[in-house]
């Protein structure tokens, strides 16, 4: 975590939506040092919203196919190459 992040919490919920499918929601709570909250807060919120969309898209793909999303699979392979 960057030094200006005081705390971060992520909460996931999976609930029935009444249509025979689950509804997944999650919230990210971030506490920043005061001066950085004004500067970095909006930028971090934008980045987290973009990341949330990707995460939920990959989770949906996995739940429907039982396979890792191709984008995630590529990322895993890239990370393995970097680690070796």
Phi and psi in degrees as GROMACS dihedral restraints (atoms count N, CA, C in turn):
[ dihedral_restraints ]
;  ai    aj    ak    al  type     phi  dphi    fc
    3     4     5     6     1   -63.5    20    10
    4     5     6     7     1   154.0    20    10
    6     7     8     9     1   -59.8    20    10
    7     8     9    10     1   -26.2    20    10
    9    10    11    12     1   -83.7    20    10
   10    11    12    13     1    -3.1    20    10
   12    13    14    15     1   -90.9    20    10
   13    14    15    16     1   113.7    20    10
   15    16    17    18     1   -77.5    20    10
   16    17    18    19     1   -42.3    20    10
   18    19    20    21     1  -159.1    20    10
   19    20    21    22     1   159.7    20    10
   21    22    23    24     1  -148.9    20    10
   22    23    24    25     1   136.7    20    10
   24    25    26    27     1  -137.5    20    10
   25    26    27    28     1   142.1    20    10
   27    28    29    30     1  -126.3    20    10
   28    29    30    31     1   125.1    20    10
   30    31    32    33     1  -121.3    20    10
   31    32    33    34     1   127.9    20    10
   33    34    35    36     1  -110.9    20    10
   34    35    36    37     1   144.5    20    10
   36    37    38    39     1  -136.0    20    10
   37    38    39    40     1   135.8    20    10
   39    40    41    42     1  -122.9    20    10
   40    41    42    43     1   118.5    20    10
   42    43    44    45     1  -135.4    20    10
   43    44    45    46     1   151.9    20    10
   45    46    47    48     1   -67.6    20    10
   46    47    48    49     1   145.1    20    10
   48    49    50    51     1  -105.4    20    10
   49    50    51    52     1     4.0    20    10
   51    52    53    54     1    85.1    20    10
   52    53    54    55     1    -2.4    20    10
   54    55    56    57     1  -114.9    20    10
   55    56    57    58     1    19.1    20    10
   57    58    59    60     1    79.4    20    10
   58    59    60    61     1     8.4    20    10
   60    61    62    63     1  -128.5    20    10
   61    62    63    64     1   150.1    20    10
   63    64    65    66     1   -78.8    20    10
   64    65    66    67     1   154.1    20    10
   66    67    68    69     1  -112.9    20    10
   67    68    69    70     1   124.6    20    10
   69    70    71    72     1  -105.9    20    10
   70    71    72    73     1   129.0    20    10
   72    73    74    75     1  -133.1    20    10
   73    74    75    76     1   150.7    20    10
   75    76    77    78     1  -147.9    20    10
   76    77    78    79     1   153.2    20    10
   78    79    80    81     1  -125.4    20    10
   79    80    81    82     1   141.5    20    10
   81    82    83    84     1  -115.7    20    10
   82    83    84    85     1   122.4    20    10
   84    85    86    87     1  -109.3    20    10
   85    86    87    88     1   127.0    20    10
   87    88    89    90     1  -128.7    20    10
   88    89    90    91     1   134.8    20    10
   90    91    92    93     1  -116.5    20    10
   91    92    93    94     1   122.9    20    10
   93    94    95    96     1  -112.3    20    10
   94    95    96    97     1   156.5    20    10
   96    97    98    99     1   -58.8    20    10
   97    98    99   100     1   141.9    20    10
   99   100   101   102     1   -48.0    20    10
  100   101   102   103     1   -50.5    20    10
  102   103   104   105     1   -66.1    20    10
  103   104   105   106     1   -33.7    20    10
  105   106   107   108     1   -77.0    20    10
  106   107   108   109     1   -23.5    20    10
  108   109   110   111     1   -61.3    20    10
  109   110   111   112     1   -39.7    20    10
  111   112   113   114     1   -72.0    20    10
  112   113   114   115     1   -37.7    20    10
  114   115   116   117     1   -82.6    20    10
  115   116   117   118     1   -51.9    20    10
  117   118   119   120     1   -92.3    20    10
  118   119   120   121     1   -21.4    20    10
  120   121   122   123     1   -51.7    20    10
  121   122   123   124     1   -55.7    20    10
  123   124   125   126     1   -62.2    20    10
  124   125   126   127     1   -37.3    20    10
  126   127   128   129     1   -66.6    20    10
  127   128   129   130     1   -42.2    20    10
  129   130   131   132     1   -67.0    20    10
  130   131   132   133     1   -38.9    20    10
  132   133   134   135     1   -61.8    20    10
  133   134   135   136     1   -43.7    20    10
  135   136   137   138     1   -61.6    20    10
  136   137   138   139     1   -44.4    20    10
  138   139   140   141     1   -66.1    20    10
  139   140   141   142     1   -41.1    20    10
  141   142   143   144     1   -65.8    20    10
  142   143   144   145     1   -37.9    20    10
  144   145   146   147     1   -63.3    20    10
  145   146   147   148     1   -41.3    20    10
  147   148   149   150     1   -64.4    20    10
  148   149   150   151     1   -45.1    20    10
  150   151   152   153     1   -63.8    20    10
  151   152   153   154     1   -39.2    20    10
  153   154   155   156     1   -60.9    20    10
  154   155   156   157     1   -41.1    20    10
  156   157   158   159     1   -61.5    20    10
  157   158   159   160     1   -42.3    20    10
  159   160   161   162     1   -66.0    20    10
  160   161   162   163     1   -46.6    20    10
  162   163   164   165     1   -60.2    20    10
  163   164   165   166     1   -47.3    20    10
  165   166   167   168     1   -67.1    20    10
  166   167   168   169     1   -35.6    20    10
  168   169   170   171     1   -62.9    20    10
  169   170   171   172     1   -43.7    20    10
  171   172   173   174     1   -68.6    20    10
  172   173   174   175     1   -37.5    20    10
  174   175   176   177     1   -65.4    20    10
  175   176   177   178     1   -41.9    20    10
  177   178   179   180     1   -61.0    20    10
  178   179   180   181     1   -46.1    20    10
  180   181   182   183     1   -59.3    20    10
  181   182   183   184     1   -46.4    20    10
  183   184   185   186     1   -63.7    20    10
  184   185   186   187     1   -43.0    20    10
  186   187   188   189     1   -68.1    20    10
  187   188   189   190     1   -28.3    20    10
  189   190   191   192     1   -87.5    20    10
  190   191   192   193     1   -28.5    20    10
  192   193   194   195     1  -114.0    20    10
  193   194   195   196     1   -21.0    20    10
  195   196   197   198     1    77.4    20    10
  196   197   198   199     1     8.8    20    10
  198   199   200   201     1  -120.3    20    10
  199   200   201   202     1   154.7    20    10
  201   202   203   204     1   -68.7    20    10
  202   203   204   205     1   139.0    20    10
  204   205   206   207     1   -57.7    20    10
  205   206   207   208     1   138.7    20    10
  207   208   209   210     1   -54.0    20    10
  208   209   210   211     1   -37.3    20    10
  210   211   212   213     1   -63.5    20    10
  211   212   213   214     1   -43.1    20    10
  213   214   215   216     1   -68.7    20    10
  214   215   216   217     1   -39.8    20    10
  216   217   218   219     1   -60.0    20    10
  217   218   219   220     1   -42.8    20    10
  219   220   221   222     1   -62.9    20    10
  220   221   222   223     1   -41.6    20    10
  222   223   224   225     1   -64.1    20    10
  223   224   225   226     1   -41.8    20    10
  225   226   227   228     1   -61.9    20    10
  226   227   228   229     1   -45.5    20    10
  228   229   230   231     1   -61.7    20    10
  229   230   231   232     1   -41.8    20    10
  231   232   233   234     1   -61.8    20    10
  232   233   234   235     1   -43.8    20    10
  234   235   236   237     1   -65.0    20    10
  235   236   237   238     1   -35.9    20    10
  237   238   239   240     1   -67.3    20    10
  238   239   240   241     1   -38.7    20    10
  240   241   242   243     1   -65.6    20    10
  241   242   243   244     1   -42.6    20    10
  243   244   245   246     1   -64.2    20    10
  244   245   246   247     1   -35.7    20    10
  246   247   248   249     1   -74.5    20    10
  247   248   249   250     1   -22.1    20    10
